[in-house]
Amino acid sequence: MRHSLRFKVAFAFSVLTIVLLVAQSLGVRVLAEAQEEKLIAALIHDDMVSVLRSYEANPSLLPPFDERLGGFVSAADRSKVILPPSVAVLPAGTHEIVVGGKEIHVAIAALGTARLYRVYDFSSYEKHFKEMIDVLMTGTGLFALLTVWLSFGVSGMLVRQVSSLARQVKALRHESTASINPGRYDEAELIGLVEAFNDYHRRMAGMIAREKEFAGDVSHELRTPLTAIKTSCELLEGDPALGGKSRVRLAQIHRAADSMHEIVNALLMLARDDSTEGVEPVELARIIGTTLAPFAAHFAASGVHPVVDVDNSVRVSANPSALAIVLSNLTDNAVRHTAHGRVRFSYAHGWLHIEDTGSGIPEQALPHVFDRFYRASPAQGGKEGFGIGLSIVKKICDRHGWAIQIQSEPYRGTRVSLSLPPAGAESAAG
C-alpha cells in the first residue's frame, strides 16, 4: 500500500512523540509512587520516635491495652480501626494491611515488655495521589491526540516544497527545454534533486528532439524516391510490350511502394506528435473504401471477398490521416494472412471490427503482436512482414486515445477491434 510522504512523516512523528509521552508518564508515575512510599516511611519513622519518647517519659499517656494483641494500640489520627488478631504475629516494623476494604499502615515497636501498635490511615492522601496520577495519564492521552493533529500540520510544512516540485515536474513536457528554477527551494537536498532532474530533463528533451528530427528528415527524404518509383510503375503499366509475369511483378512493386508511402506518412505523423490536431468528423464507410482500393487486384486474384457492413451515415471523430494509416496497416495485415474467405468491416457501439478468415495468430504470440519487429512463426501461413506495422498502429492509437484489441484462433481467423467515438456523440458531449 502506497502512502504520501506527508502521511509517512506525520505517522513517524506521531508514533515517536506518543511513545515518548507514554514513557515519560509511566516514568513519572513509577517515580512518584516510589517517592510516596519513601515519604510515608519517613513520616511513620519520625512519628514513632516521637511517640515512644513521650510514652517512656510519661506512661500515663499510654493508650488502652489490647489483650488480643498483647500490646498497646493507638492511632495517628482520629480514625477508629480495629486491628485483626493476625497482626499479633507480625514482626516489629512497618506493615501494610487491609482492614475493612481500606489499606492502612501499622507500625509495631517494643515498649517495655509489651508492644506498641501504631495505626496510620493514609487512604485520603493516596486517593488524592491516585487522582493526580489519573489526571496526568489523561493529559498524556490528550497530548497524544494533539500530537497527531499537529504532526499533520508540521509534516505539511516539511513536504510543501517536495509537493511543489512534484507539480512542476508533472507540468513539464518531455520535449520542452524549460527547466525548474532551483532558487525557489531552500533545502539543500531539494536543490540537488532539482539540479539532477534538470540535467536529466535536458538530456531527454535533446534526445527526443534529435529522434523527431531524424524521423522527419528520413521520412521527407524517402518521399522523393517513392514518388519516382510509383510514377515509373504507372508509366510501365501503359507499355503494351510488357508481359504478364512482368506486370505481376510490377504490381508487387507498386503495392510495396504504396506500403512504404503509408509508413513514411506514419513516421511523419509520429514525429510531429499532432494527435490533438486535425480531428474532424470522418465518414467511416468512405475511408474504408479508400483503404480497400489498393487491394482490389489482390482480392480479385485470390478470391478473398471484402465485406463492408458499415452504414454510409456513420461518422466518427478522428484525424483522417491517422485513421487512414491505421486502417491501411490493419487491412494489409488481414489480407496478407488470408488465403480464402473474406475480410469483413463492421461498426457497432463505438467499435470498428475488422474480421478475417485467415491463418490466425498463435495464443503465445498474441501478447507480443504490438511489439516492434516482432513476427509470429511463419508456420501459421501467410506472408511475413517486417514486424513494424502493428507497432506503428499501436503508437498511433495510443496518441489518439483509441483502444485496440485483438482476438484470434489459429486457422480460424482474427478479429481486430478499434474504438472510434461517433462524431455525433462526441459533439453532444462537448
C-alpha positions in Angstrom: 0.0 0.0 0.0 1.4 3.4 -1.0 1.2 6.4 1.2 2.1 10.0 0.7 5.4 11.4 2.1 3.4 13.7 4.3 1.5 10.8 5.8 4.7 8.9 6.5 6.4 11.9 8.1 3.3 12.6 10.2 2.9 9.0 11.2 6.6 8.6 12.2 6.5 11.9 14.2 3.2 10.9 15.9 4.4 7.5 16.8 7.7 8.8 18.2 6.1 11.5 20.2 3.4 9.3 21.6 6.0 6.7 22.6 8.0 9.4 24.4 4.9 10.8 26.1 3.8 7.4 27.3 7.3 6.5 28.5 7.5 9.8 30.3 4.2 9.5 32.0 4.9 5.9 33.1 8.3 7.0 34.4 6.7 9.9 36.4 4.1 7.5 37.8 6.7 5.0 39.0 8.9 7.7 40.4 6.0 9.4 42.2 4.8 6.1 43.7 8.4 5.4 44.9 8.7 8.9 46.4 5.3 8.5 48.0 6.4 5.3 49.8 9.6 7.0 51.0 7.6 9.9 52.3 5.2 7.7 54.2 8.0 5.7 55.6 9.8 8.9 56.8 6.6 10.2 58.4 5.9 7.0 60.2 9.5 6.8 61.5 9.5 10.3 62.8 6.1 9.9 64.4 7.1 6.6 66.1 10.3 8.1 67.5 8.3 11.0 69.0 5.5 8.8 70.4 7.9 6.2 72.0 9.8 9.0 73.7 6.6 10.6 75.0 5.2 7.3 76.3 8.5 6.5 78.0 8.7 9.9 79.6 5.0 9.9 80.7 3.5 6.4 81.0 0.1 7.9 81.8 -0.2 8.8 78.1 -0.2 5.2 77.1 -3.2 4.1 75.0 -5.5 1.3 76.0 -4.0 -2.2 76.3 -5.4 -4.8 73.8 -5.4 -8.3 75.3 -5.9 -9.9 71.9 -2.7 -8.4 70.5 -0.8 -8.3 73.8 0.1 -4.6 73.3 -1.0 -1.0 73.3 -2.9 0.2 70.2 -3.0 3.9 69.2 -4.0 5.8 66.0 -2.1 8.6 64.4 -5.4 10.3 63.6 -8.9 10.2 64.9 -9.9 7.1 62.8 -11.0 4.1 64.8 -9.6 1.0 63.2 -10.0 -2.5 64.9 -6.9 -4.5 64.1 -7.3 -8.2 63.3 -5.7 -10.8 65.7 -3.3 -11.8 62.9 -1.4 -8.6 63.5 0.0 -10.0 66.8 2.2 -12.4 64.9 3.8 -9.7 62.7 7.4 -8.8 63.5 8.4 -5.3 64.6 8.5 -2.7 61.8 6.0 -1.1 59.4 3.4 -3.2 57.6 0.6 -2.5 55.1 -2.6 -4.4 55.8 -6.2 -4.2 54.5 -8.9 -3.6 57.1 -12.5 -3.0 56.1 -11.5 -2.6 52.5 -9.0 0.1 53.3 -5.3 -0.1 53.1 -3.6 1.1 56.3 -0.1 1.1 57.7 0.7 -0.4 61.1 4.0 0.4 62.8 5.0 -2.2 65.5 7.7 -1.5 68.1 8.7 -2.9 71.5 7.5 -0.9 74.5 9.0 -2.4 77.7 7.7 -6.0 78.0 4.8 -5.2 75.7 4.4 -3.9 72.2 3.0 -0.7 70.7 0.8 -0.9 67.6 0.5 2.5 65.9 -2.1 2.8 63.1 -1.8 5.2 60.2 -4.5 5.8 57.7 -3.2 7.5 54.5 -6.1 6.4 52.3 -7.3 10.0 51.7 -3.8 11.1 50.7 -3.3 8.0 48.5 -6.7 8.7 46.9 -5.7 12.2 46.1 -2.4 11.0 44.8 -4.2 8.4 42.5 -6.4 11.1 41.2 -3.4 13.3 40.3 -1.8 10.3 38.5 -5.1 9.7 36.6 -5.1 13.4 35.6 -1.5 13.0 34.4 -2.3 9.9 32.3 -5.5 11.6 30.8 -3.4 14.6 30.0 -0.9 12.4 28.3 -3.7 10.9 26.1 -4.9 14.3 25.2 -1.4 15.5 24.3 -1.1 12.3 22.2 -4.2 13.2 20.2 -3.0 16.8 19.9 0.3 15.5 18.6 -1.4 13.6 15.8 -3.2 16.7 14.7 -0.1 18.9 15.0 2.1 16.3 13.2 0.0 16.6 10.0 0.3 20.3 10.1 4.1 20.2 10.7 4.6 17.5 8.1 2.7 19.6 5.6 5.2 22.4 6.1 8.1 19.9 5.7 6.9 18.4 2.5 5.4 21.5 1.0 8.3 22.1 -1.3 8.5 18.5 -2.3 4.8 18.7 -3.4 5.6 21.9 -5.3 8.5 20.1 -7.1 6.2 17.2 -8.0 3.6 19.6 -9.5 6.3 21.4 -11.6 7.7 18.1 -12.8 4.2 17.0 -13.9 3.7 20.3 -15.8 6.9 19.8 -17.8 6.7 18.3 -21.3 9.3 15.8 -22.3 10.3 17.7 -25.4 10.3 21.0 -23.7 13.7 22.7 -22.9 12.3 24.6 -20.0 13.7 23.7 -16.6 12.8 24.1 -12.9 14.2 27.0 -11.1 16.2 25.7 -8.1 16.1 29.2 -6.5 12.5 28.5 -5.4 13.7 26.0 -2.8 15.8 26.5 0.4 16.5 22.8 1.3 20.0 21.7 0.1 18.7 18.2 -0.7 15.9 19.5 -2.8 18.2 21.9 -4.7 20.4 19.0 -5.5 17.4 17.0 -6.7 16.2 19.8 -8.9 19.6 20.2 -10.5 19.9 16.5 -11.1 16.4 16.4 -12.6 17.1 19.5 -14.8 20.2 17.8 -16.2 18.2 14.6 -16.9 15.3 16.5 -18.4 17.7 18.5 -20.8 19.3 15.2 -22.0 15.9 13.6 -22.5 14.5 16.7 -24.4 17.6 16.7 -26.6 17.3 13.0 -27.3 13.6 13.3 -28.2 14.3 16.3 -30.4 17.0 14.5 -32.3 14.8 11.5 -32.7 12.0 13.6 -34.1 14.3 15.4 -36.4 15.8 12.2 -37.7 12.4 10.6 -38.3 11.1 13.7 -40.0 14.2 14.1 -42.2 14.3 10.4 -43.2 10.6 10.4 -43.9 10.8 13.6 -46.0 13.8 12.3 -48.0 12.1 9.0 -48.7 9.1 10.7 -50.4 11.1 11.7 -53.5 12.3 8.2 -54.4 9.0 6.7 -53.6 7.2 9.1 -55.9 9.7 8.2 -58.6 9.0 4.5 -58.1 5.3 4.9 -58.3 5.5 7.2 -61.4 7.7 4.7 -63.1 5.3 1.9 -62.3 2.4 3.8 -63.7 4.3 4.5 -66.9 5.3 0.9 -67.3 1.8 -0.3 -66.8 0.9 1.5 -70.0 3.6 -0.3 -72.0 1.8 -2.8 -74.3 5.0 -4.8 -74.7 5.1 -5.7 -71.0 4.4 -9.4 -70.4 2.0 -11.0 -67.9 4.7 -12.1 -65.4 6.3 -8.7 -65.6 3.0 -7.0 -64.9 2.5 -9.1 -61.8 5.9 -8.1 -60.5 5.2 -4.5 -61.4 2.0 -4.7 -59.4 4.0 -6.1 -56.4 6.5 -3.2 -56.7 3.6 -0.7 -56.9 1.9 -2.2 -53.8 5.3 -2.2 -51.9 5.7 1.5 -52.8 2.2 2.3 -51.5 3.0 0.4 -48.3 6.3 2.3 -47.9 4.4 5.6 -48.6 2.0 4.8 -45.7 4.9 4.0 -43.4 6.5 7.3 -44.3 3.3 9.2 -43.5 3.1 7.3 -40.2 6.6 8.3 -39.3 6.0 11.9 -40.1 2.8 11.9 -38.0 4.6 10.3 -35.1 7.4 12.8 -35.4 5.1 15.8 -35.4 3.1 14.5 -32.4 -0.1 16.2 -33.7 -2.5 13.9 -32.1 -4.8 16.7 -30.9 -4.8 18.5 -34.3 -6.9 17.8 -37.4 -9.6 15.9 -35.5 -12.9 16.1 -37.5 -16.0 14.0 -38.4 -15.0 11.3 -40.8 -17.3 9.2 -43.0 -16.2 5.7 -41.9 -17.6 3.8 -44.9 -15.8 6.2 -47.3 -12.4 5.9 -45.6 -12.8 2.1 -45.5 -13.5 2.1 -49.3 -10.4 4.3 -49.9 -8.3 1.9 -47.7 -9.5 -1.2 -49.7 -8.9 0.3 -53.2 -5.2 -0.6 -53.4 -6.0 -4.2 -52.5 -8.7 -4.6 -55.3 -6.3 -6.6 -57.6 -5.3 -8.9 -54.8 -8.9 -9.6 -53.8 -9.7 -10.3 -57.5 -6.7 -12.7 -57.9 -7.1 -14.5 -54.6 -10.8 -14.9 -54.4 -11.0 -13.2 -50.9 -14.1 -11.1 -50.6 -14.1 -7.7 -48.8 -17.3 -7.1 -46.9 -18.2 -3.6 -45.6 -21.1 -3.7 -43.1 -20.9 -0.1 -42.2 -23.7 2.3 -42.9 -22.8 5.3 -45.1 -24.3 7.7 -42.4 -21.8 6.6 -39.8 -19.3 9.4 -38.9 -16.6 9.1 -36.3 -14.4 11.8 -34.7 -10.8 11.2 -35.8 -7.8 12.5 -37.5 -8.3 11.3 -41.1 -4.6 10.8 -41.9 -4.0 8.9 -38.7 -7.1 6.7 -39.2 -6.1 6.0 -42.8 -2.7 4.8 -41.7 -4.2 2.5 -39.0 -6.8 1.0 -41.4 -4.3 0.5 -44.1 -1.9 -1.4 -41.8 -4.7 -3.5 -40.3 -6.2 -4.2 -43.7 -2.7 -5.1 -45.1 -2.2 -7.4 -42.2 -5.5 -9.2 -42.7 -5.0 -9.5 -46.5 -1.5 -11.0 -46.2 -2.7 -13.7 -43.8 -6.0 -14.6 -45.6 -5.8 -17.0 -48.5 -9.6 -17.6 -48.8 -12.8 -16.5 -47.4 -13.4 -12.8 -46.5 -12.2 -9.7 -44.8 -15.2 -8.0 -43.1 -15.6 -4.5 -41.7 -18.4 -3.7 -39.2 -19.2 -0.9 -36.8 -21.3 -1.1 -33.6 -21.4 0.7 -30.2 -18.4 2.8 -31.0 -16.2 -0.1 -32.1 -14.9 -0.8 -35.6 -14.3 -4.6 -36.1 -12.1 -6.0 -38.8 -12.5 -9.8 -39.1 -10.7 -12.2 -41.5 -10.9 -15.9 -42.1 -7.1 -16.2 -42.4 -4.5 -18.3 -40.6 -4.9 -16.6 -37.3 -2.3 -15.9 -34.6 -0.9 -18.5 -32.1 -2.1 -17.9 -28.5 1.5 -17.4 -27.2 2.1 -14.7 -29.9 -1.0 -12.5 -29.0 0.7 -10.6 -26.1 3.6 -9.6 -28.4 1.8 -8.6 -31.7 2.3 -4.9 -31.0 6.0 -5.2 -30.1 8.3 -3.6 -32.5 9.9 -6.0 -35.0 8.0 -9.0 -33.6 6.9 -11.5 -36.1 4.9 -14.6 -35.4 6.1 -18.0 -36.6 5.7 -18.4 -40.4 4.4 -21.9 -39.8 1.0 -20.4 -39.4 0.9 -19.5 -43.0 0.6 -16.2 -44.8 3.3 -13.8 -45.8 5.8 -12.3 -43.4 6.0 -8.6 -42.8 8.7 -6.5 -41.2 7.1 -6.5 -37.7 6.6 -2.7 -37.5 3.1 -2.3 -39.0 1.2 -3.2 -35.8 3.7 -1.4 -33.7 3.0 1.8 -35.6 -0.7 1.1 -35.3 -0.4 0.8 -31.5 1.6 4.0 -31.2 -0.9 6.0 -33.3 -3.8 4.5 -31.3 -2.1 5.5 -28.0 -1.5 9.0 -29.3 -5.2 9.5 -30.2 -6.7 7.6 -27.3 -8.1 4.7 -29.4 -8.3 1.4 -27.7 -7.4 -1.6 -29.8 -8.0 -5.3 -29.1 -7.1 -8.5 -31.0 -8.8 -11.8 -30.7 -7.6 -14.7 -32.8 -7.6 -18.5 -33.2 -5.1 -20.4 -35.3 -6.5 -21.4 -38.7 -9.9 -19.8 -37.8 -9.2 -16.1 -38.3 -8.5 -12.9 -36.5 -10.7 -10.1 -35.2 -9.3 -6.6 -34.6 -11.5 -4.2 -32.7 -10.8 -0.4 -32.7 -12.7 2.0 -30.5 -13.8 5.1 -32.6 -16.1 7.6 -30.9 -19.2 8.6 -33.0 -18.9 12.2 -34.2 -22.4 13.0 -33.1 -21.9 11.6 -29.6 -18.6 13.5 -29.1 -20.2 16.7 -30.3 -23.1 16.3 -27.9 -20.7 15.5 -25.0 -18.7 18.7 -25.9 
